[in-house]
Amino acid sequence: MRRFALPALLAGVLLLSACSKDSNDGTLPVPAGGSDTASSSDTPSTEPTEPTSAPTQPATTAKPTTAPKGQIVIETGNFASNPAVQGLVTSYPLYFQALVSKDDTILKKKFPSFFYSDVSQGIFDAQRNGWVMKPPGSVVIVGAHSTKDGTVAVQTCRSQTTQYWDPKAKAWTVVTPRGSAEVIEMIETGIGWMPYRLATPKGVNCAGVHYPA
């Protein structure tokens, strides 16, 4: 009888250890409503849908039809290597978008205050009178020179389509069949060259300019 006592005792110990192992596993954190495998398949299915759906919200609320219509073609000619001209090419689409949308918010946030004050009144007038601008538009750079104030005056010619149309009068608010001159003084800032203010376009001749759009 003594020979069978030890195996029986060992079998009892093994049985208790197996039960205790199962109970310890059950105390580990497991997502409610399913096993580990079920939770791992649920988590990835919800995680990617959040990021992919989030970026589509701004795209639909930010007037998606405005983006293609906001096209502006800028021809730099022989002035492409000028840093101030490069800065204008980068910043002008935002300026043009403000004109098209008749919303000066972007100018207030990102442009120097002098430039904002120079153009905001025109945007307000367009908003109040219901003027519209029908892109695409063209800007041709015809000159660039330094000023005594430390800025660079970039001389441009804007096509007729880069002006406001008055639907009530059925006429252009600025009658410029051959384009109109606009001089923008550029200033170097910590984030690059930015439009500083509008200058008098005296002496800029747009009569022979060919507009790409």
Summary of the structure (lengths in Angstrom):
residues: 213
radius of gyration: 34.0
end to end distance: 107.3
largest distance: 122.3
contacts: 571
relative contact order: 0.12
helix: 46%
strand: 21%
